[in-house]
């Protein structure tokens, strides 16, 4: 089957395909030894460049070029060998229904070999479509490849292209000179795992939540289950350095919307540790990644479902409503303490309708424990970007000490917060 897959890859497509639904840009990368570099320039009709261009350099001197038949997106993997003879492009986000190759090998004579997604997976086109191409998103069948890690590595005396397919947790490899699949034994798989782990650990310090490499590498580490790596994810479970993501769920036409707040890094850590503990698989995350992000399912963290009652219905000109959750062990007199959860800020001026005097919240990704919940409606001020509200005349707060308990894997429901105590004039 591997040989058939390789022979299919030798078929060269004619014409040039442009990825018009994904951003393209000029890409550049260097070989592992630093002696060679490769530049991929996409087609740009407005600049009279109708075909992509690939060029390999040594010490800033061009040594060979090629004319790719397929553009690649800005998130693609562009690799050049340590001897400068070969280039590999891997761009799995090519539209799956257009039969564009996602893996292409180049040499001095031009394109050597190419592979479509179903060929990489040793499936027929019909099998691939049934499993991965959905009716509502026929061009974005990303489930087959997410997550993946790719690099060039010296295996068995030769440099080869290595690809980790996360949903199946398996490695594939190819020779660079002819694109022939290369069988990996246990020792070679161990070498791939070691290099993959080294690359993954180097991305753990990245501050870019939107990067493609960072989260993918986290999933690779979770699948490896190296004991000393677990603390990296456990530390993310309680991270408080980023504000949460706010989404609005409209349940029924005339019902008030539910405001959902999620901490992205905490959610990722909770998911990764569930994979580590084998209560969740990478394939399940790959198949339902977006749905999982907004559902209530959690493993080591918990959620809070609450309703905040206001004295009057807010209008678009009223100031924001704030919710504070203070761990029972925190210094509750210091609202800017790093022990305090990020305050949740709900601005009423954004697409406000008269839903009455109740605001509904679903707050996700809280470490288990006891919390004091405080509501402040900064009604009298303009809807500005103040970090911490200072209640004054005309504002409202919740009264007393209301404690709630968060449990791992559960949602604490029926929490009712009365934010109806008017602040007296100083």
ROKOL-349379 format. One record per residue (C-alpha): residue number from 1; x, y, z. Coordinates in nm, 3 decimals, padded with zeros to 5 digits, always signed. Layout:
% ROKOL-349379
DOVO   seq        c1        c2        c3
DOVO   NUM         X         Y         Z
...
//
This chain:
% ROKOL-349379
DOVO   seq        c1        c2        c3
DOVO     1   +00.000   +00.000   +00.000
DOVO     2   +00.285   +00.237   +00.081
DOVO     3   +00.437   +00.178   -00.264
DOVO     4   +00.101   +00.246   -00.432
DOVO     5   +00.075   +00.565   -00.230
DOVO     6   +00.423   +00.666   -00.348
DOVO     7   +00.346   +00.583   -00.714
DOVO     8   +00.030   +00.792   -00.694
DOVO     9   +00.242   +01.078   -00.569
DOVO    10   +00.457   +01.068   -00.879
DOVO    11   +00.163   +01.184   -01.092
DOVO    12   +00.225   +01.554   -01.158
DOVO    13   -00.073   +01.785   -01.189
DOVO    14   -00.078   +02.050   -01.459
DOVO    15   -00.168   +02.414   -01.409
DOVO    16   -00.134   +02.628   -01.098
DOVO    17   -00.371   +02.620   -00.804
DOVO    18   -00.397   +02.918   -00.573
DOVO    19   -00.523   +02.900   -00.217
DOVO    20   -00.774   +03.182   -00.250
DOVO    21   -00.952   +03.116   +00.079
DOVO    22   -00.642   +03.125   +00.303
DOVO    23   -00.389   +03.405   +00.338
DOVO    24   -00.063   +03.348   +00.153
DOVO    25   +00.262   +03.526   +00.212
DOVO    26   +00.630   +03.508   +00.131
DOVO    27   +00.781   +03.231   +00.344
DOVO    28   +01.143   +03.172   +00.434
DOVO    29   +01.317   +02.905   +00.638
DOVO    30   +01.667   +02.770   +00.696
DOVO    31   +01.816   +02.422   +00.710
DOVO    32   +01.890   +02.272   +01.050
DOVO    33   +02.264   +02.327   +01.001
DOVO    34   +02.208   +02.690   +00.899
DOVO    35   +02.400   +02.658   +00.572
DOVO    36   +02.103   +02.685   +00.334
DOVO    37   +01.778   +02.878   +00.316
DOVO    38   +01.468   +02.857   +00.100
DOVO    39   +01.222   +03.129   +00.000
DOVO    40   +00.869   +03.057   -00.126
DOVO    41   +00.702   +03.349   -00.304
DOVO    42   +00.328   +03.303   -00.377
DOVO    43   +00.158   +03.395   -00.701
DOVO    44   +00.036   +03.754   -00.710
DOVO    45   -00.155   +03.846   -01.028
DOVO    46   -00.166   +04.215   -00.933
DOVO    47   +00.213   +04.217   -00.940
DOVO    48   +00.224   +04.029   -01.272
DOVO    49   +00.340   +03.712   -01.095
DOVO    50   +00.106   +03.437   -01.216
DOVO    51   +00.295   +03.141   -01.069
DOVO    52   +00.460   +03.074   -00.733
DOVO    53   +00.839   +03.078   -00.710
DOVO    54   +01.072   +02.869   -00.494
DOVO    55   +01.442   +02.954   -00.456
DOVO    56   +01.722   +02.793   -00.254
DOVO    57   +02.023   +02.993   -00.131
DOVO    58   +02.364   +02.923   +00.015
DOVO    59   +02.533   +03.219   +00.184
DOVO    60   +02.275   +03.448   +00.021
DOVO    61   +02.367   +03.316   -00.326
DOVO    62   +02.093   +03.149   -00.530
DOVO    63   +02.183   +02.790   -00.620
DOVO    64   +01.859   +02.660   -00.774
DOVO    65   +01.494   +02.748   -00.832
DOVO    66   +01.167   +02.571   -00.900
DOVO    67   +00.819   +02.671   -01.012
DOVO    68   +00.559   +02.514   -00.778
DOVO    69   +00.221   +02.428   -00.923
DOVO    70   +00.041   +02.496   -00.594
DOVO    71   +00.055   +02.798   -00.366
DOVO    72   +00.093   +02.741   +00.008
DOVO    73   -00.069   +02.927   +00.294
DOVO    74   +00.120   +03.122   +00.559
DOVO    75   +00.087   +02.839   +00.812
DOVO    76   +00.256   +02.583   +00.587
DOVO    77   +00.574   +02.394   +00.669
DOVO    78   +00.864   +02.489   +00.439
DOVO    79   +01.180   +02.280   +00.484
DOVO    80   +01.519   +02.265   +00.310
DOVO    81   +01.766   +01.980   +00.354
DOVO    82   +02.107   +02.019   +00.519
DOVO    83   +02.280   +01.964   +00.184
DOVO    84   +02.058   +02.217   +00.003
DOVO    85   +01.947   +01.962   -00.257
DOVO    86   +01.585   +01.916   -00.154
DOVO    87   +01.286   +02.119   -00.037
DOVO    88   +00.963   +01.990   +00.117
DOVO    89   +00.637   +02.183   +00.154
DOVO    90   +00.358   +02.053   +00.376
DOVO    91   +00.034   +02.250   +00.371
DOVO    92   -00.254   +02.038   +00.504
DOVO    93   -00.497   +02.330   +00.494
DOVO    94   -00.532   +02.300   +00.118
DOVO    95   -00.903   +02.268   +00.020
DOVO    96   -00.974   +01.896   +00.054
DOVO    97   -01.239   +01.891   -00.217
DOVO    98   -01.014   +02.046   -00.484
DOVO    99   -00.768   +01.755   -00.489
DOVO   100   -00.467   +01.979   -00.444
DOVO   101   -00.152   +01.812   -00.309
DOVO   102   -00.063   +01.884   +00.053
DOVO   103   +00.286   +01.732   +00.057
DOVO   104   +00.534   +01.810   -00.225
DOVO   105   +00.903   +01.724   -00.268
DOVO   106   +01.131   +01.942   -00.483
DOVO   107   +01.484   +01.902   -00.617
DOVO   108   +01.709   +02.083   -00.862
DOVO   109   +01.510   +01.939   -01.153
DOVO   110   +01.180   +02.064   -01.015
DOVO   111   +00.896   +01.876   -00.849
DOVO   112   +00.983   +01.519   -00.753
DOVO   113   +00.667   +01.388   -00.594
DOVO   114   +00.336   +01.498   -00.445
DOVO   115   +00.065   +01.354   -00.222
DOVO   116   -00.304   +01.425   -00.170
DOVO   117   -00.454   +01.393   +00.179
DOVO   118   -00.615   +01.054   +00.121
DOVO   119   -00.289   +00.919   -00.024
DOVO   120   -00.100   +01.012   +00.292
DOVO   121   -00.357   +00.824   +00.500
DOVO   122   -00.357   +00.524   +00.261
DOVO   123   -00.729   +00.568   +00.195
DOVO   124   -00.935   +00.593   -00.119
DOVO   125   -01.076   +00.932   -00.207
DOVO   126   -01.426   +00.806   -00.125
DOVO   127   -01.318   +00.674   +00.216
DOVO   128   -01.151   +01.005   +00.296
DOVO   129   -01.459   +01.205   +00.197
DOVO   130   -01.693   +00.990   +00.407
DOVO   131   -01.475   +01.022   +00.716
DOVO   132   -01.348   +01.380   +00.702
DOVO   133   -01.533   +01.605   +00.455
DOVO   134   -01.850   +01.745   +00.610
DOVO   135   -02.143   +01.865   +00.405
DOVO   136   -02.147   +02.211   +00.563
DOVO   137   -01.769   +02.264   +00.527
DOVO   138   -01.660   +02.065   +00.220
DOVO   139   -01.340   +02.265   +00.162
DOVO   140   -01.206   +02.266   +00.517
DOVO   141   -01.165   +01.904   +00.621
DOVO   142   -00.901   +01.983   +00.880
DOVO   143   -00.988   +01.691   +01.104
DOVO   144   -00.765   +01.453   +00.909
DOVO   145   -00.445   +01.639   +00.986
DOVO   146   -00.502   +01.824   +01.315
DOVO   147   -00.274   +01.814   +01.503
DOVO   148   +00.046   +01.746   +01.309
DOVO   149   +00.417   +01.805   +01.358
DOVO   150   +00.662   +01.790   +01.068
DOVO   151   +01.040   +01.825   +01.033
DOVO   152   +01.346   +01.686   +00.858
DOVO   153   +01.559   +01.439   +01.055
DOVO   154   +01.856   +01.213   +00.990
DOVO   155   +01.722   +00.859   +01.013
DOVO   156   +01.922   +00.550   +00.923
DOVO   157   +02.200   +00.759   +00.771
DOVO   158   +01.981   +00.981   +00.549
DOVO   159   +01.781   +01.298   +00.598
DOVO   160   +01.409   +01.228   +00.571
DOVO   161   +01.079   +01.411   +00.603
DOVO   162   +00.895   +01.305   +00.921
DOVO   163   +00.527   +01.368   +00.994
DOVO   164   +00.338   +01.304   +01.317
DOVO   165   -00.038   +01.253   +01.274
DOVO   166   -00.182   +01.337   +01.612
DOVO   167   -00.531   +01.192   +01.581
DOVO   168   -00.377   +00.845   +01.534
DOVO   169   -00.053   +00.920   +01.725
DOVO   170   +00.165   +00.774   +01.451
DOVO   171   +00.474   +00.874   +01.258
DOVO   172   +00.522   +00.863   +00.881
DOVO   173   +00.848   +00.927   +00.695
DOVO   174   +00.964   +00.973   +00.336
DOVO   175   +01.297   +00.977   +00.153
DOVO   176   +01.381   +01.317   +00.005
DOVO   177   +01.537   +01.209   -00.325
DOVO   178   +01.234   +01.018   -00.458
DOVO   179   +00.950   +01.073   -00.210
DOVO   180   +00.935   +00.702   -00.134
DOVO   181   +00.771   +00.614   +00.202
DOVO   182   +01.025   +00.497   +00.458
DOVO   183   +00.932   +00.235   +00.717
DOVO   184   +01.007   +00.329   +01.077
DOVO   185   +01.105   +00.071   +01.336
DOVO   186   +01.072   +00.126   +01.711
DOVO   187   +01.419   +00.280   +01.745
DOVO   188   +01.353   +00.531   +01.463
DOVO   189   +01.012   +00.618   +01.607
DOVO   190   +01.187   +00.686   +01.938
DOVO   191   +01.425   +00.923   +01.755
DOVO   192   +01.127   +01.105   +01.603
DOVO   193   +00.961   +01.130   +01.943
DOVO   194   +01.277   +01.274   +02.097
DOVO   195   +01.310   +01.542   +01.830
DOVO   196   +00.938   +01.616   +01.841
DOVO   197   +00.953   +01.659   +02.218
DOVO   198   +01.256   +01.888   +02.194
DOVO   199   +01.076   +02.109   +01.939
DOVO   200   +00.757   +02.104   +02.146
DOVO   201   +00.924   +02.209   +02.469
DOVO   202   +01.086   +02.502   +02.290
DOVO   203   +00.739   +02.640   +02.206
DOVO   204   +00.597   +02.617   +02.558
DOVO   205   +00.722   +02.968   +02.638
DOVO   206   +00.534   +03.120   +02.344
DOVO   207   +00.286   +03.395   +02.438
DOVO   208   +00.090   +03.358   +02.115
DOVO   209   -00.239   +03.180   +02.188
DOVO   210   -00.327   +03.193   +01.819
DOVO   211   -00.009   +03.033   +01.692
DOVO   212   -00.043   +02.704   +01.505
DOVO   213   +00.274   +02.549   +01.645
DOVO   214   +00.223   +02.609   +02.016
DOVO   215   -00.105   +02.426   +02.088
DOVO   216   -00.016   +02.145   +01.842
DOVO   217   +00.310   +02.081   +02.026
DOVO   218   +00.122   +02.075   +02.356
DOVO   219   -00.092   +01.790   +02.225
DOVO   220   +00.221   +01.603   +02.120
DOVO   221   +00.362   +01.630   +02.473
DOVO   222   +00.034   +01.513   +02.623
DOVO   223   +00.038   +01.207   +02.398
DOVO   224   +00.396   +01.121   +02.503
DOVO   225   +00.315   +01.135   +02.878
DOVO   226   +00.671   +01.205   +02.996
DOVO   227   +00.624   +01.248   +03.377
DOVO   228   +00.827   +01.570   +03.410
DOVO   229   +00.619   +01.738   +03.135
DOVO   230   +00.290   +01.709   +03.326
DOVO   231   +00.367   +02.005   +03.551
DOVO   232   +00.382   +02.232   +03.244
DOVO   233   +00.011   +02.171   +03.189
DOVO   234   -00.083   +02.173   +03.556
DOVO   235   +00.068   +02.521   +03.586
DOVO   236   -00.161   +02.641   +03.305
DOVO   237   -00.470   +02.524   +03.497
DOVO   238   -00.449   +02.819   +03.735
DOVO   239   -00.304   +03.081   +03.502
DOVO   240   -00.454   +03.427   +03.557
DOVO   241   -00.246   +03.647   +03.326
DOVO   242   -00.498   +03.663   +03.040
DOVO   243   -00.855   +03.794   +03.035
DOVO   244   -01.119   +03.537   +02.940
DOVO   245   -01.288   +03.504   +02.602
DOVO   246   -01.647   +03.628   +02.603
DOVO   247   -01.916   +03.472   +02.386
DOVO   248   -02.293   +03.524   +02.380
DOVO   249   -02.532   +03.230   +02.349
DOVO   250   -02.885   +03.317   +02.243
DOVO   251   -03.099   +03.034   +02.380
DOVO   252   -03.450   +03.136   +02.274
DOVO   253   -03.575   +03.434   +02.081
DOVO   254   -03.723   +03.627   +02.374
DOVO   255   -03.503   +03.492   +02.653
DOVO   256   -03.201   +03.684   +02.778
DOVO   257   -02.874   +03.565   +02.626
DOVO   258   -02.623   +03.367   +02.826
DOVO   259   -02.280   +03.525   +02.856
DOVO   260   -02.009   +03.260   +02.843
DOVO   261   -01.660   +03.334   +02.970
DOVO   262   -01.369   +03.097   +02.904
DOVO   263   -00.999   +03.107   +02.984
DOVO   264   -00.841   +02.968   +02.667
DOVO   265   -00.515   +02.846   +02.818
DOVO   266   -00.691   +02.685   +03.113
DOVO   267   -00.931   +02.506   +02.879
DOVO   268   -00.637   +02.384   +02.673
DOVO   269   -00.457   +02.258   +02.984
DOVO   270   -00.771   +02.082   +03.108
DOVO   271   -00.812   +01.915   +02.768
DOVO   272   -00.446   +01.815   +02.750
DOVO   273   -00.450   +01.658   +03.095
DOVO   274   -00.767   +01.469   +03.005
DOVO   275   -00.578   +01.327   +02.706
DOVO   276   -00.286   +01.249   +02.936
DOVO   277   -00.520   +01.066   +03.176
DOVO   278   -00.682   +00.883   +02.880
DOVO   279   -01.030   +01.013   +02.953
DOVO   280   -01.030   +01.195   +02.617
DOVO   281   -00.862   +01.117   +02.284
DOVO   282   -00.694   +01.353   +02.039
DOVO   283   -00.928   +01.224   +01.769
DOVO   284   -01.230   +01.332   +01.976
DOVO   285   -01.082   +01.680   +02.016
DOVO   286   -00.998   +01.696   +01.645
DOVO   287   -01.352   +01.600   +01.546
DOVO   288   -01.528   +01.842   +01.783
DOVO   289   -01.272   +02.111   +01.872
DOVO   290   -01.497   +02.415   +01.829
DOVO   291   -01.797   +02.247   +01.992
DOVO   292   -01.588   +02.134   +02.290
DOVO   293   -01.465   +02.487   +02.349
DOVO   294   -01.814   +02.624   +02.415
DOVO   295   -01.975   +02.324   +02.588
DOVO   296   -01.976   +02.276   +02.964
DOVO   297   -01.764   +01.961   +02.964
DOVO   298   -01.454   +01.982   +03.181
DOVO   299   -01.229   +01.738   +03.367
DOVO   300   -00.999   +01.894   +03.630
DOVO   301   -01.168   +02.235   +03.629
DOVO   302   -01.525   +02.339   +03.707
DOVO   303   -01.787   +02.589   +03.593
DOVO   304   -02.038   +02.829   +03.750
DOVO   305   -02.384   +02.904   +03.610
DOVO   306   -02.522   +03.221   +03.767
DOVO   307   -02.794   +03.480   +03.731
DOVO   308   -02.730   +03.838   +03.839
DOVO   309   -03.043   +04.033   +03.939
DOVO   310   -03.041   +04.409   +03.883
DOVO   311   -03.281   +04.669   +04.025
DOVO   312   -03.380   +04.797   +03.679
DOVO   313   -03.330   +04.682   +03.324
DOVO   314   -03.001   +04.818   +03.183
DOVO   315   -02.996   +05.050   +02.885
DOVO   316   -02.729   +05.107   +02.623
DOVO   317   -02.608   +05.418   +02.804
DOVO   318   -02.554   +05.247   +03.139
DOVO   319   -02.211   +05.153   +03.262
DOVO   320   -02.083   +04.792   +03.273
DOVO   321   -02.166   +04.512   +03.514
DOVO   322   -01.869   +04.344   +03.684
DOVO   323   -01.839   +04.003   +03.848
DOVO   324   -01.553   +03.917   +04.082
DOVO   325   -01.468   +03.568   +04.200
DOVO   326   -01.227   +03.567   +04.491
DOVO   327   -01.076   +03.238   +04.611
DOVO   328   -01.145   +03.180   +04.980
DOVO   329   -00.771   +03.176   +05.046
DOVO   330   -00.698   +03.504   +04.864
DOVO   331   -00.634   +03.847   +05.014
DOVO   332   -00.979   +03.992   +04.958
DOVO   333   -00.875   +04.345   +05.041
DOVO   334   -00.646   +04.365   +04.738
DOVO   335   -00.855   +04.356   +04.422
DOVO   336   -00.549   +04.376   +04.198
DOVO   337   -00.378   +04.080   +04.367
DOVO   338   -00.258   +03.805   +04.135
DOVO   339   -00.456   +03.568   +04.358
DOVO   340   -00.782   +03.722   +04.237
DOVO   341   -00.957   +03.590   +03.927
DOVO   342   -00.981   +03.824   +03.631
DOVO   343   -01.296   +04.036   +03.679
DOVO   344   -01.568   +03.960   +03.424
DOVO   345   -01.687   +04.277   +03.254
DOVO   346   -02.021   +04.295   +03.074
DOVO   347   -02.083   +04.614   +02.875
DOVO   348   -02.450   +04.693   +02.822
DOVO   349   -02.393   +04.925   +02.528
DOVO   350   -02.320   +04.641   +02.284
DOVO   351   -02.630   +04.525   +02.093
DOVO   352   -02.841   +04.573   +02.405
DOVO   353   -03.207   +04.475   +02.400
DOVO   354   -03.450   +04.501   +02.686
DOVO   355   -03.423   +04.152   +02.832
DOVO   356   -03.532   +04.270   +03.173
DOVO   357   -03.345   +04.286   +03.500
DOVO   358   -03.151   +03.957   +03.484
DOVO   359   -02.812   +03.879   +03.329
DOVO   360   -02.714   +03.514   +03.284
DOVO   361   -02.353   +03.397   +03.308
DOVO   362   -02.174   +03.069   +03.243
DOVO   363   -01.821   +03.101   +03.378
DOVO   364   -01.586   +02.821   +03.282
DOVO   365   -01.239   +02.694   +03.373
DOVO   366   -01.218   +02.758   +03.747
DOVO   367   -00.988   +02.553   +03.969
DOVO   368   -01.189   +02.358   +04.228
DOVO   369   -01.241   +02.536   +04.559
DOVO   370   -01.452   +02.787   +04.747
DOVO   371   -01.508   +03.136   +04.602
DOVO   372   -01.661   +03.459   +04.723
DOVO   373   -01.870   +03.608   +04.440
DOVO   374   -01.922   +03.986   +04.422
DOVO   375   -02.122   +04.184   +04.166
DOVO   376   -02.077   +04.557   +04.098
DOVO   377   -02.292   +04.749   +03.850
DOVO   378   -02.096   +05.062   +03.764
DOVO   379   -02.419   +05.211   +03.629
DOVO   380   -02.343   +05.579   +03.664
DOVO   381   -02.019   +05.587   +03.461
DOVO   382   -01.961   +05.581   +03.087
DOVO   383   -01.879   +05.246   +02.931
DOVO   384   -01.503   +05.289   +02.948
DOVO   385   -01.212   +05.049   +02.983
DOVO   386   -01.153   +05.087   +03.356
DOVO   387   -00.974   +04.785   +03.502
DOVO   388   -01.136   +04.791   +03.846
DOVO   389   -01.465   +04.973   +03.916
DOVO   390   -01.497   +05.219   +04.203
DOVO   391   -01.865   +05.219   +04.301
DOVO   392   -02.014   +05.561   +04.365
DOVO   393   -02.349   +05.732   +04.387
DOVO   394   -02.601   +05.573   +04.152
DOVO   395   -02.417   +05.241   +04.133
DOVO   396   -02.525   +04.906   +04.275
DOVO   397   -02.343   +04.617   +04.446
DOVO   398   -02.422   +04.277   +04.590
DOVO   399   -02.448   +04.264   +04.968
DOVO   400   -02.300   +04.026   +05.223
DOVO   401   -02.058   +03.738   +05.171
DOVO   402   -02.190   +03.490   +04.917
DOVO   403   -01.972   +03.177   +04.894
DOVO   404   -01.994   +02.912   +04.622
DOVO   405   -01.808   +02.586   +04.572
DOVO   406   -01.656   +02.476   +04.242
DOVO   407   -01.596   +02.103   +04.185
DOVO   408   -01.381   +01.937   +03.920
DOVO   409   -01.576   +01.822   +03.616
DOVO   410   -01.901   +01.980   +03.739
DOVO   411   -02.107   +02.295   +03.689
DOVO   412   -02.225   +02.471   +04.004
DOVO   413   -02.578   +02.573   +03.908
DOVO   414   -02.859   +02.790   +04.036
DOVO   415   -02.626   +03.059   +04.167
DOVO   416   -02.829   +03.376   +04.221
DOVO   417   -02.654   +03.709   +04.286
DOVO   418   -02.860   +04.012   +04.393
DOVO   419   -02.682   +04.324   +04.271
DOVO   420   -02.950   +04.559   +04.400
DOVO   421   -02.789   +04.746   +04.689
DOVO   422   -02.754   +05.109   +04.588
DOVO   423   -02.432   +05.283   +04.682
DOVO   424   -02.494   +05.582   +04.905
DOVO   425   -02.340   +05.920   +04.834
DOVO   426   -01.999   +05.969   +04.996
//
